[in-house]
Amino acid sequence: MEKRVRDATKYPKIFTCYWGNFKLNGEEKRVAREDIINNRNEFVELFKIKRSTKHNYMYQKKFFPEFKRNEFPESKDKNYYFLDNVEQYITEHKYSIMVISPYVVPYIVSEKHLEYLEKNDWIKYKKLYSPSSTTFIKIVKL
């Protein structure tokens, strides 16, 4: 069986997300960099992550109101979904942590996008996706 990026972490059962499903030796080598793997391990340990989850859209809308369909900040790239590939984790202390890692480049993500995140209580965090994306997390009590 071919190894996935999640298999390079200490917690492959937690990282069943989009990022974790990349082939370890595939085309997307940037997502399997040592610093990204280390950041992922530290993330689990720091926040005492118990598991990942894929709650439905209504759950996300309740706890994370910015996840409303078709209400992403505008971008020059009409096919770009700013809050795409969301990861969601549950901690030992019953918090939900949402993770997004948009590519912060001038023609896609602007200051307007960053203001949007700050307004909605997102916190800039260590890179958890790739060197060319910026990771943000949002923590809520369940």
N, C-alpha and C positions, 0 to 999 in steps of 0.2 A: 504494500500500500504506500502510495506517495505521501511524503511528509508535507505538512502544511506549516505556515509561518507560526501558528499557535504552538506547534510542537517544539519550537525553539525557546519558548518561555517555560517558566517553572509551573505555569498554570494553564495547560492546554484545554482543560475542561471548562474553564471560565471564558476563554477567548474564542467562542464559537460564532463570532460576529463576521461581518464582511472582511475586515482586515485579517482575521485569523484563518480565513479560507484560501488566501493566496498560496500558491505552491511555493514551498520553501526555496527551491532552486529554479523557480520560474522567471518569467520576464520582469516581474515587479520586484527586483532585488532591493530596491530602495526601502520597501516596507519591512524588510527583514534585517535592516542594519542593526548592529550590536547596540547602539545607543537607543534605538526604538524598542528593542527587546528588553533592555535594562529598564527603560522608563515604564514599560508595561508591568514588569515584575514589581517595581517600586510602587506603582499605582495600586496594585492589589494589596500589597503589604501595608502601605500608608493608610488606606481607607478601609482596610479589613473587609475586602470584597468577598462575599460569600458565593455569589453566582451571577451569571448574566441572565437577562430575561428579554423576552420580546413581547411585551404587553401590547395590546391592541391600540388602535388610534384613539379611542375614547378615553382610555387610561392616560395616554400621553397628553391629550387635550386638557384633562382635568388637572393634572399636576404641572404641566408645562404648557401654559396657554399660548405660547408663541408658535406651537405646532399646529397651526390652522392651515388647512389646504389653501394653496394659491395666495398666501399672505406673506411670502418671503420678500425681503427687501429687493427692490428691482436691481437687475444686473444688465450690463450690455449684452451678455450672453443669455439669450432667452431660454436656452435649454439647461441652464445652471440652476440647481436647487441648492440653496445656501445651507439648509439644514438636512442635507442628504447623508445617507449611511450613518444614521444615528446608532450609537451603542448605548445600552442601558444595563446598569449593574445594581445589585442590591447588596447592602453592607450587613455585617453582623448586628449592627445597631439599628436596623430597620430604616435606613435612608436609601433613597434612590439617587443614583448618580447617572446623569445623561452625559454622553461624550460626543462631541462633533469635532471634525478636523477639516475645516474648509481650506482650500488653497487660497492663501492671502497674496494675491497678485493684483496690481493696479487695475487691470482691465476686467477683473471679475469681482473681487472683494474690495470695497472701498471703506473709507472712514464711516460712511453711513451704516455699513454692515456691522462694524465694530461697535458703534454707538447702540445699535439695535441689541447686540449681545449684552452690553453693559446694562442697558435699560431693563433687560429681562434677567438680570442677576447671573449671567454667565461669567465664569472666571477663566482667565488665560492660564493654561497649564503647560507642562512639559510636552514635547511632541510625542504623540502616541500613534501617529499614522505614517507619516513620511517626513523627510527633511524639508520638503517644499510645502507642507501644510502647517497650519497653526491649530493647536488643540485648545478647545474650551470645554469646561465642565460646568454642570449645574447640579446642585445638591438640594434635595428636598426631603423632609421628614415624611414618612408614609403614615 
